[in-house]
Amino acid sequence: MDAKLLEILVCPVCKGPLVLRKDAQELVCKGDRLAFPIRDDIPVMLESDARELAADEDVG
Ligand SMILES: [Zn+2]
């Protein structure tokens, strides 16, 4: 995924920074503990499509 694209992406919920998890192909908001999926290299920045992180999940 393009690093420059990642720089301009923010969480749609809190407008905070996102952490890229390459292994999972997800963008994670630590504040909201939400993981947004990356499908075919395109981040899906929809709260309705986001996954809630498990309580014991490490967000790096
Ligand atoms: Zn957020």
N, CA, C, O and the ligand as a Tripos MOL2 file, in Angstrom:
@<TRIPOS>MOLECULE
protein
  241   239    61     0     0
PROTEIN
NO_CHARGES

@<TRIPOS>ATOM
      1 N           0.8300   -1.1910    0.0000 N.3       1 MET1
      2 CA          0.0000    0.0000    0.0000 C.3       1 MET1
      3 C           0.8740    1.2550    0.0000 C.2       1 MET1
      4 O           1.9730    1.2580    0.5550 O.2       1 MET1
      5 N           0.3820    2.2990   -0.6180 N.am      2 ASP2
      6 CA          1.1460    3.5330   -0.7700 C.3       2 ASP2
      7 C           1.3220    4.2370    0.5780 C.2       2 ASP2
      8 O           0.3480    4.5100    1.2800 O.2       2 ASP2
      9 N           2.5710    4.5220    0.9250 N.am      3 ALA3
     10 CA          2.8470    5.1720    2.2060 C.3       3 ALA3
     11 C           2.2440    6.5710    2.2430 C.2       3 ALA3
     12 O           1.7830    7.0190    3.2930 O.2       3 ALA3
     13 N           2.2420    7.2530    1.1260 N.am      4 LYS4
     14 CA          1.6740    8.6070    1.1010 C.3       4 LYS4
     15 C           0.1700    8.5700    1.3160 C.2       4 LYS4
     16 O          -0.4050    9.4460    1.9610 O.2       4 LYS4
     17 N          -0.4470    7.5490    0.7680 N.am      5 LEU5
     18 CA         -1.8800    7.4020    0.9800 C.3       5 LEU5
     19 C          -2.1640    7.1720    2.4590 C.2       5 LEU5
     20 O          -3.1240    7.7090    3.0120 O.2       5 LEU5
     21 N          -1.3260    6.3750    3.0820 N.am      6 LEU6
     22 CA         -1.5120    6.0900    4.5020 C.3       6 LEU6
     23 C          -1.3980    7.3670    5.3240 C.2       6 LEU6
     24 O          -2.1140    7.5420    6.3090 O.2       6 LEU6
     25 N          -0.4970    8.2560    4.9180 N.am      7 GLU7
     26 CA         -0.2840    9.4910    5.6710 C.3       7 GLU7
     27 C          -1.5260   10.3660    5.7190 C.2       7 GLU7
     28 O          -1.7660   11.0580    6.7080 O.2       7 GLU7
     29 N          -2.3100   10.3360    4.6600 N.am      8 ILE8
     30 CA         -3.4720   11.2260    4.6240 C.3       8 ILE8
     31 C          -4.7260   10.5660    5.1760 C.2       8 ILE8
     32 O          -5.7600   11.2140    5.3320 O.2       8 ILE8
     33 N          -4.6290    9.2840    5.4670 N.am      9 LEU9
     34 CA         -5.7920    8.5940    5.9960 C.3       9 LEU9
     35 C          -5.9020    8.8100    7.5020 C.2       9 LEU9
     36 O          -4.9230    8.6710    8.2360 O.2       9 LEU9
     37 N          -7.0750    9.1410    7.9380 N.am     10 VAL10
     38 CA         -7.3370    9.2540    9.3600 C.3      10 VAL10
     39 C          -8.5930    8.4540    9.6860 C.2      10 VAL10
     40 O          -9.3820    8.0990    8.8100 O.2      10 VAL10
     41 N          -8.7390    8.1930   10.9370 N.am     11 CYS11
     42 CA         -9.9210    7.4720   11.3860 C.3      11 CYS11
     43 C         -11.1680    8.3100   11.0770 C.2      11 CYS11
     44 O         -11.2100    9.4930   11.4150 O.2      11 CYS11
     45 N         -12.1760    7.7170   10.4440 N.am     12 PRO12
     46 CA        -13.3850    8.4800   10.1240 C.3      12 PRO12
     47 C         -14.2270    8.7970   11.3630 C.2      12 PRO12
     48 O         -15.1210    9.6410   11.3170 O.2      12 PRO12
     49 N         -13.9330    8.1170   12.4540 N.am     13 VAL13
     50 CA        -14.7110    8.3280   13.6730 C.3      13 VAL13
     51 C         -14.1260    9.4680   14.5050 C.2      13 VAL13
     52 O         -14.8380   10.3950   14.8900 O.2      13 VAL13
     53 N         -12.8030    9.3890   14.7820 N.am     14 CYS14
     54 CA        -12.1870   10.3660   15.6890 C.3      14 CYS14
     55 C         -11.1720   11.2600   14.9900 C.2      14 CYS14
     56 O         -10.6040   12.1570   15.6120 O.2      14 CYS14
     57 N         -10.9340   11.0190   13.6840 N.am     15 LYS15
     58 CA         -9.9660   11.7840   12.8940 C.3      15 LYS15
     59 C          -8.5360   11.6060   13.3970 C.2      15 LYS15
     60 O          -7.6570   12.4170   13.1030 O.2      15 LYS15
     61 N          -8.3190   10.5540   14.1440 N.am     16 GLY16
     62 CA         -6.9870   10.2690   14.6770 C.3      16 GLY16
     63 C          -6.1690    9.4450   13.6940 C.2      16 GLY16
     64 O          -6.6700    9.0110   12.6570 O.2      16 GLY16
     65 N          -4.8920    9.2350   14.0380 N.am     17 PRO17
     66 CA         -4.0010    8.4740   13.1580 C.3      17 PRO17
     67 C          -4.3320    6.9910   13.1540 C.2      17 PRO17
     68 O          -4.9090    6.4590   14.1030 O.2      17 PRO17
     69 N          -3.9520    6.3380   12.0650 N.am     18 LEU18
     70 CA         -4.1970    4.9120   11.9220 C.3      18 LEU18
     71 C          -2.8780    4.1570   11.8540 C.2      18 LEU18
     72 O          -1.8670    4.6910   11.3980 O.2      18 LEU18
     73 N          -2.9000    2.9290   12.3030 N.am     19 VAL19
     74 CA         -1.7330    2.0580   12.2540 C.3      19 VAL19
     75 C          -1.9810    0.9710   11.2200 C.2      19 VAL19
     76 O          -2.9920    0.2700   11.2660 O.2      19 VAL19
     77 N          -1.0420    0.8420   10.2870 N.am     20 LEU20
     78 CA         -1.1850   -0.1920    9.2600 C.3      20 LEU20
     79 C          -0.6970   -1.5310    9.8000 C.2      20 LEU20
     80 O           0.4250   -1.6450   10.2950 O.2      20 LEU20
     81 N          -1.5310   -2.5140    9.6990 N.am     21 ARG21
     82 CA         -1.1430   -3.8950   10.0370 C.3      21 ARG21
     83 C          -1.0790   -4.6690    8.7300 C.2      21 ARG21
     84 O          -2.0870   -5.1510    8.2140 O.2      21 ARG21
     85 N           0.1380   -4.7730    8.2120 N.am     22 LYS22
     86 CA          0.3100   -5.3990    6.9110 C.3      22 LYS22
     87 C          -0.1150   -6.8610    6.9150 C.2      22 LYS22
     88 O          -0.7070   -7.3550    5.9560 O.2      22 LYS22
     89 N           0.1970   -7.5360    8.0050 N.am     23 ASP23
     90 CA         -0.1110   -8.9640    8.0560 C.3      23 ASP23
     91 C          -1.6090   -9.2090    7.9770 C.2      23 ASP23
     92 O          -2.0690  -10.1840    7.3810 O.2      23 ASP23
     93 N          -2.3600   -8.3020    8.5930 N.am     24 ALA24
     94 CA         -3.8090   -8.4830    8.6270 C.3      24 ALA24
     95 C          -4.5150   -7.7000    7.5330 C.2      24 ALA24
     96 O          -5.7190   -7.8530    7.3280 O.2      24 ALA24
     97 N          -3.7490   -6.8460    6.8170 N.am     25 GLN25
     98 CA         -4.3650   -5.9530    5.8250 C.3      25 GLN25
     99 C          -5.4970   -5.1520    6.4580 C.2      25 GLN25
    100 O          -6.6410   -5.1540    6.0020 O.2      25 GLN25
    101 N          -5.1180   -4.4710    7.5250 N.am     26 GLU26
    102 CA         -6.0850   -3.6480    8.2240 C.3      26 GLU26
    103 C          -5.4350   -2.3270    8.6220 C.2      26 GLU26
    104 O          -4.2170   -2.2430    8.7790 O.2      26 GLU26
    105 N          -6.2500   -1.3170    8.7810 N.am     27 LEU27
    106 CA         -5.8230   -0.0510    9.3660 C.3      27 LEU27
    107 C          -6.5170    0.0680   10.7140 C.2      27 LEU27
    108 O          -7.7420    0.0050   10.8170 O.2      27 LEU27
    109 N          -5.6930    0.2420   11.7480 N.am     28 VAL28
    110 CA         -6.2240    0.1920   13.1030 C.3      28 VAL28
    111 C          -6.2190    1.5770   13.7390 C.2      28 VAL28
    112 O          -5.2210    2.2950   13.6770 O.2      28 VAL28
    113 N          -7.3470    1.9460   14.3530 N.am     29 CYS29
    114 CA         -7.4130    3.1370   15.2010 C.3      29 CYS29
    115 C          -7.2950    2.6710   16.6420 C.2      29 CYS29
    116 O          -8.1570    1.9590   17.1590 O.2      29 CYS29
    117 N          -6.1980    3.0920   17.2820 N.am     30 LYS30
    118 CA         -5.9920    2.6570   18.6680 C.3      30 LYS30
    119 C          -7.0130    3.2840   19.6080 C.2      30 LYS30
    120 O          -7.4570    2.6550   20.5690 O.2      30 LYS30
    121 N          -7.3790    4.5300   19.3190 N.am     31 GLY31
    122 CA         -8.3020    5.2290   20.2020 C.3      31 GLY31
    123 C          -9.6710    4.5730   20.2470 C.2      31 GLY31
    124 O         -10.2600    4.4070   21.3150 O.2      31 GLY31
    125 N         -10.1630    4.2080   19.0870 N.am     32 ASP32
    126 CA        -11.4950    3.6020   19.0130 C.3      32 ASP32
    127 C         -11.4480    2.0830   19.0670 C.2      32 ASP32
    128 O         -12.4770    1.4230   19.2100 O.2      32 ASP32
    129 N         -10.2260    1.5290   18.9480 N.am     33 ARG33
    130 CA        -10.0540    0.0760   18.8860 C.3      33 ARG33
    131 C         -10.8980   -0.5210   17.7630 C.2      33 ARG33
    132 O         -11.6160   -1.5060   17.9350 O.2      33 ARG33
    133 N         -10.7710    0.1330   16.5920 N.am     34 LEU34
    134 CA        -11.4580   -0.3520   15.4030 C.3      34 LEU34
    135 C         -10.4210   -0.6860   14.3310 C.2      34 LEU34
    136 O          -9.4030   -0.0040   14.2100 O.2      34 LEU34
    137 N         -10.6790   -1.7210   13.5670 N.am     35 ALA35
    138 CA         -9.8090   -2.1170   12.4640 C.3      35 ALA35
    139 C         -10.5880   -1.9950   11.1620 C.2      35 ALA35
    140 O         -11.6270   -2.6280   10.9750 O.2      35 ALA35
    141 N         -10.0590   -1.1600   10.2640 N.am     36 PHE36
    142 CA        -10.7010   -0.9610    8.9600 C.3      36 PHE36
    143 C         -10.0290   -1.8650    7.9340 C.2      36 PHE36
    144 O          -8.8020   -1.8850    7.8430 O.2      36 PHE36
    145 N         -10.7990   -2.5980    7.1740 N.am     37 PRO37
    146 CA        -10.2150   -3.5540    6.2280 C.3      37 PRO37
    147 C          -9.6080   -2.8740    5.0060 C.2      37 PRO37
    148 O         -10.0570   -1.8100    4.5800 O.2      37 PRO37
    149 N          -8.5790   -3.5080    4.4510 N.am     38 ILE38
    150 CA         -8.0040   -3.0750    3.1750 C.3      38 ILE38
    151 C          -8.3320   -4.1590    2.1590 C.2      38 ILE38
    152 O          -7.8730   -5.2960    2.2700 O.2      38 ILE38
    153 N          -9.1270   -3.7910    1.1750 N.am     39 ARG39
    154 CA         -9.5610   -4.7680    0.1780 C.3      39 ARG39
    155 C          -8.9850   -4.3900   -1.1830 C.2      39 ARG39
    156 O          -9.2350   -3.2980   -1.6940 O.2      39 ARG39
    157 N          -8.2120   -5.3040   -1.7610 N.am     40 ASP40
    158 CA         -7.5650   -5.0410   -3.0540 C.3      40 ASP40
    159 C          -6.7730   -3.7370   -3.0140 C.2      40 ASP40
    160 O          -6.8240   -2.9340   -3.9450 O.2      40 ASP40
    161 N          -6.0260   -3.5390   -1.8980 N.am     41 ASP41
    162 CA         -5.1890   -2.3540   -1.7070 C.3      41 ASP41
    163 C          -5.9690   -1.0700   -1.4940 C.2      41 ASP41
    164 O          -5.3910    0.0160   -1.4960 O.2      41 ASP41
    165 N          -7.2460   -1.1830   -1.3140 N.am     42 ILE42
    166 CA         -8.0660    0.0090   -1.0880 C.3      42 ILE42
    167 C          -8.6360   -0.0310    0.3300 C.2      42 ILE42
    168 O          -9.4010   -0.9320    0.6730 O.2      42 ILE42
    169 N          -8.2560    0.9540    1.1520 N.am     43 PRO43
    170 CA         -8.7910    0.9810    2.5180 C.3      43 PRO43
    171 C         -10.2860    1.2910    2.5120 C.2      43 PRO43
    172 O         -10.7460    2.2020    1.8240 O.2      43 PRO43
    173 N         -11.0080    0.5350    3.2700 N.am     44 VAL44
    174 CA        -12.4510    0.7560    3.3970 C.3      44 VAL44
    175 C         -12.6930    1.5210    4.6910 C.2      44 VAL44
    176 O         -12.7640    0.9410    5.7740 O.2      44 VAL44
    177 N         -12.8180    2.8360    4.5510 N.am     45 MET45
    178 CA        -12.9040    3.6770    5.7370 C.3      45 MET45
    179 C         -14.3570    3.9200    6.1450 C.2      45 MET45
    180 O         -14.8240    5.0570    6.2130 O.2      45 MET45
    181 N         -15.0350    2.8460    6.4070 N.am     46 LEU46
    182 CA        -16.4250    2.9280    6.8170 C.3      46 LEU46
    183 C         -16.5650    2.2980    8.1970 C.2      46 LEU46
    184 O         -16.1520    1.1620    8.4310 O.2      46 LEU46
    185 N         -17.1560    3.0620    9.0950 N.am     47 GLU47
    186 CA        -17.3310    2.5440   10.4420 C.3      47 GLU47
    187 C         -18.1770    1.2710   10.4210 C.2      47 GLU47
    188 O         -17.9750    0.3650   11.2290 O.2      47 GLU47
    189 N         -19.1210    1.2180    9.4910 N.am     48 SER48
    190 CA        -20.0030    0.0590    9.4220 C.3      48 SER48
    191 C         -19.2650   -1.2070    8.9840 C.2      48 SER48
    192 O         -19.7180   -2.3190    9.2570 O.2      48 SER48
    193 N         -18.1320   -1.0340    8.3060 N.am     49 ASP49
    194 CA        -17.3490   -2.1870    7.8580 C.3      49 ASP49
    195 C         -16.1860   -2.4960    8.7890 C.2      49 ASP49
    196 O         -15.4920   -3.4970    8.6060 O.2      49 ASP49
    197 N         -15.9720   -1.6630    9.7650 N.am     50 ALA50
    198 CA        -14.8270   -1.8520   10.6570 C.3      50 ALA50
    199 C         -15.0880   -2.9890   11.6400 C.2      50 ALA50
    200 O         -16.2250   -3.3230   11.9760 O.2      50 ALA50
    201 N         -13.9750   -3.5620   12.0800 N.am     51 ARG51
    202 CA        -14.0210   -4.6580   13.0310 C.3      51 ARG51
    203 C         -13.5730   -4.1230   14.3880 C.2      51 ARG51
    204 O         -12.5930   -3.3840   14.4820 O.2      51 ARG51
    205 N         -14.2950   -4.5020   15.4290 N.am     52 GLU52
    206 CA        -13.8590   -4.1130   16.7710 C.3      52 GLU52
    207 C         -12.7390   -5.0310   17.2180 C.2      52 GLU52
    208 O         -12.8250   -6.2500   17.0770 O.2      52 GLU52
    209 N         -11.6930   -4.4380   17.7560 N.am     53 LEU53
    210 CA        -10.5800   -5.2450   18.2270 C.3      53 LEU53
    211 C         -10.9740   -5.9980   19.4790 C.2      53 LEU53
    212 O         -11.7320   -5.5050   20.3140 O.2      53 LEU53
    213 N         -10.4430   -7.2040   19.5900 N.am     54 ALA54
    214 CA        -10.6790   -7.9740   20.8030 C.3      54 ALA54
    215 C          -9.9490   -7.3180   21.9750 C.2      54 ALA54
    216 O          -8.9640   -6.6040   21.7870 O.2      54 ALA54
    217 N         -10.4430   -7.5680   23.1760 N.am     55 ALA55
    218 CA         -9.9020   -6.9320   24.3660 C.3      55 ALA55
    219 C          -8.4230   -7.2330   24.5510 C.2      55 ALA55
    220 O          -7.6710   -6.3970   25.0510 O.2      55 ALA55
    221 N          -8.0100   -8.4190   24.1490 N.am     56 ASP56
    222 CA         -6.6190   -8.8210   24.3540 C.3      56 ASP56
    223 C          -5.7690   -8.6440   23.0930 C.2      56 ASP56
    224 O          -4.6290   -9.1040   23.0380 O.2      56 ASP56
    225 N          -6.3200   -7.9870   22.0980 N.am     57 GLU57
    226 CA         -5.6090   -7.8450   20.8370 C.3      57 GLU57
    227 C          -4.5720   -6.7190   20.9170 C.2      57 GLU57
    228 O          -4.8650   -5.6150   21.3750 O.2      57 GLU57
    229 N          -3.3740   -7.0240   20.4680 N.am     58 ASP58
    230 CA         -2.3080   -6.0400   20.4870 C.3      58 ASP58
    231 C          -2.3840   -5.1970   19.2210 C.2      58 ASP58
    232 O          -2.3670   -5.7310   18.1120 O.2      58 ASP58
    233 N          -2.4690   -3.8810   19.3860 N.am     59 VAL59
    234 CA         -2.5700   -3.0070   18.2180 C.3      59 VAL59
    235 C          -1.2170   -2.4200   17.8250 C.2      59 VAL59
    236 O          -1.1460   -1.5320   16.9760 O.2      59 VAL59
    237 N          -0.1800   -2.8990   18.4230 N.am     60 GLY60
    238 CA          1.1520   -2.4870   18.0160 C.3      60 GLY60
    239 C           1.4690   -1.0700   18.3800 C.2      60 GLY60
    240 O           2.5660   -0.5890   18.0940 O.2      60 GLY60
    241 ZN        -10.6390    6.5910   15.7520 Zn       61 ZN61
@<TRIPOS>BOND
     1     1     2 1
     2     2     3 1
     3     3     4 2
     4     3     5 am
     5     5     6 1
     6     6     7 1
     7     7     8 2
     8     7     9 am
     9     9    10 1
    10    10    11 1
    11    11    12 2
    12    11    13 am
    13    13    14 1
    14    14    15 1
    15    15    16 2
    16    15    17 am
    17    17    18 1
    18    18    19 1
    19    19    20 2
    20    19    21 am
    21    21    22 1
    22    22    23 1
    23    23    24 2
    24    23    25 am
    25    25    26 1
    26    26    27 1
    27    27    28 2
    28    27    29 am
    29    29    30 1
    30    30    31 1
    31    31    32 2
    32    31    33 am
    33    33    34 1
    34    34    35 1
    35    35    36 2
    36    35    37 am
    37    37    38 1
    38    38    39 1
    39    39    40 2
    40    39    41 am
    41    41    42 1
    42    42    43 1
    43    43    44 2
    44    43    45 am
    45    45    46 1
    46    46    47 1
    47    47    48 2
    48    47    49 am
    49    49    50 1
    50    50    51 1
    51    51    52 2
    52    51    53 am
    53    53    54 1
    54    54    55 1
    55    55    56 2
    56    55    57 am
    57    57    58 1
    58    58    59 1
    59    59    60 2
    60    59    61 am
    61    61    62 1
    62    62    63 1
    63    63    64 2
    64    63    65 am
    65    65    66 1
    66    66    67 1
    67    67    68 2
    68    67    69 am
    69    69    70 1
    70    70    71 1
    71    71    72 2
    72    71    73 am
    73    73    74 1
    74    74    75 1
    75    75    76 2
    76    75    77 am
    77    77    78 1
    78    78    79 1
    79    79    80 2
    80    79    81 am
    81    81    82 1
    82    82    83 1
    83    83    84 2
    84    83    85 am
    85    85    86 1
    86    86    87 1
    87    87    88 2
    88    87    89 am
    89    89    90 1
    90    90    91 1
    91    91    92 2
    92    91    93 am
    93    93    94 1
    94    94    95 1
    95    95    96 2
    96    95    97 am
    97    97    98 1
    98    98    99 1
    99    99   100 2
   100    99   101 am
   101   101   102 1
   102   102   103 1
   103   103   104 2
   104   103   105 am
   105   105   106 1
   106   106   107 1
   107   107   108 2
   108   107   109 am
   109   109   110 1
   110   110   111 1
   111   111   112 2
   112   111   113 am
   113   113   114 1
   114   114   115 1
   115   115   116 2
   116   115   117 am
   117   117   118 1
   118   118   119 1
   119   119   120 2
   120   119   121 am
   121   121   122 1
   122   122   123 1
   123   123   124 2
   124   123   125 am
   125   125   126 1
   126   126   127 1
   127   127   128 2
   128   127   129 am
   129   129   130 1
   130   130   131 1
   131   131   132 2
   132   131   133 am
   133   133   134 1
   134   134   135 1
   135   135   136 2
   136   135   137 am
   137   137   138 1
   138   138   139 1
   139   139   140 2
   140   139   141 am
   141   141   142 1
   142   142   143 1
   143   143   144 2
   144   143   145 am
   145   145   146 1
   146   146   147 1
   147   147   148 2
   148   147   149 am
   149   149   150 1
   150   150   151 1
   151   151   152 2
   152   151   153 am
   153   153   154 1
   154   154   155 1
   155   155   156 2
   156   155   157 am
   157   157   158 1
   158   158   159 1
   159   159   160 2
   160   159   161 am
   161   161   162 1
   162   162   163 1
   163   163   164 2
   164   163   165 am
   165   165   166 1
   166   166   167 1
   167   167   168 2
   168   167   169 am
   169   169   170 1
   170   170   171 1
   171   171   172 2
   172   171   173 am
   173   173   174 1
   174   174   175 1
   175   175   176 2
   176   175   177 am
   177   177   178 1
   178   178   179 1
   179   179   180 2
   180   179   181 am
   181   181   182 1
   182   182   183 1
   183   183   184 2
   184   183   185 am
   185   185   186 1
   186   186   187 1
   187   187   188 2
   188   187   189 am
   189   189   190 1
   190   190   191 1
   191   191   192 2
   192   191   193 am
   193   193   194 1
   194   194   195 1
   195   195   196 2
   196   195   197 am
   197   197   198 1
   198   198   199 1
   199   199   200 2
   200   199   201 am
   201   201   202 1
   202   202   203 1
   203   203   204 2
   204   203   205 am
   205   205   206 1
   206   206   207 1
   207   207   208 2
   208   207   209 am
   209   209   210 1
   210   210   211 1
   211   211   212 2
   212   211   213 am
   213   213   214 1
   214   214   215 1
   215   215   216 2
   216   215   217 am
   217   217   218 1
   218   218   219 1
   219   219   220 2
   220   219   221 am
   221   221   222 1
   222   222   223 1
   223   223   224 2
   224   223   225 am
   225   225   226 1
   226   226   227 1
   227   227   228 2
   228   227   229 am
   229   229   230 1
   230   230   231 1
   231   231   232 2
   232   231   233 am
   233   233   234 1
   234   234   235 1
   235   235   236 2
   236   235   237 am
   237   237   238 1
   238   238   239 1
   239   239   240 2
@<TRIPOS>SUBSTRUCTURE
     1 MET1         2 RESIDUE 1 A MET
     2 ASP2         6 RESIDUE 1 A ASP
     3 ALA3        10 RESIDUE 1 A ALA
     4 LYS4        14 RESIDUE 1 A LYS
     5 LEU5        18 RESIDUE 1 A LEU
     6 LEU6        22 RESIDUE 1 A LEU
     7 GLU7        26 RESIDUE 1 A GLU
     8 ILE8        30 RESIDUE 1 A ILE
     9 LEU9        34 RESIDUE 1 A LEU
    10 VAL10       38 RESIDUE 1 A VAL
    11 CYS11       42 RESIDUE 1 A CYS
    12 PRO12       46 RESIDUE 1 A PRO
    13 VAL13       50 RESIDUE 1 A VAL
    14 CYS14       54 RESIDUE 1 A CYS
    15 LYS15       58 RESIDUE 1 A LYS
    16 GLY16       62 RESIDUE 1 A GLY
    17 PRO17       66 RESIDUE 1 A PRO
    18 LEU18       70 RESIDUE 1 A LEU
    19 VAL19       74 RESIDUE 1 A VAL
    20 LEU20       78 RESIDUE 1 A LEU
    21 ARG21       82 RESIDUE 1 A ARG
    22 LYS22       86 RESIDUE 1 A LYS
    23 ASP23       90 RESIDUE 1 A ASP
    24 ALA24       94 RESIDUE 1 A ALA
    25 GLN25       98 RESIDUE 1 A GLN
    26 GLU26      102 RESIDUE 1 A GLU
    27 LEU27      106 RESIDUE 1 A LEU
    28 VAL28      110 RESIDUE 1 A VAL
    29 CYS29      114 RESIDUE 1 A CYS
    30 LYS30      118 RESIDUE 1 A LYS
    31 GLY31      122 RESIDUE 1 A GLY
    32 ASP32      126 RESIDUE 1 A ASP
    33 ARG33      130 RESIDUE 1 A ARG
    34 LEU34      134 RESIDUE 1 A LEU
    35 ALA35      138 RESIDUE 1 A ALA
    36 PHE36      142 RESIDUE 1 A PHE
    37 PRO37      146 RESIDUE 1 A PRO
    38 ILE38      150 RESIDUE 1 A ILE
    39 ARG39      154 RESIDUE 1 A ARG
    40 ASP40      158 RESIDUE 1 A ASP
    41 ASP41      162 RESIDUE 1 A ASP
    42 ILE42      166 RESIDUE 1 A ILE
    43 PRO43      170 RESIDUE 1 A PRO
    44 VAL44      174 RESIDUE 1 A VAL
    45 MET45      178 RESIDUE 1 A MET
    46 LEU46      182 RESIDUE 1 A LEU
    47 GLU47      186 RESIDUE 1 A GLU
    48 SER48      190 RESIDUE 1 A SER
    49 ASP49      194 RESIDUE 1 A ASP
    50 ALA50      198 RESIDUE 1 A ALA
    51 ARG51      202 RESIDUE 1 A ARG
    52 GLU52      206 RESIDUE 1 A GLU
    53 LEU53      210 RESIDUE 1 A LEU
    54 ALA54      214 RESIDUE 1 A ALA
    55 ALA55      218 RESIDUE 1 A ALA
    56 ASP56      222 RESIDUE 1 A ASP
    57 GLU57      226 RESIDUE 1 A GLU
    58 ASP58      230 RESIDUE 1 A ASP
    59 VAL59      234 RESIDUE 1 A VAL
    60 GLY60      238 RESIDUE 1 A GLY
    61 ZN61       241 GROUP 0 **** ****
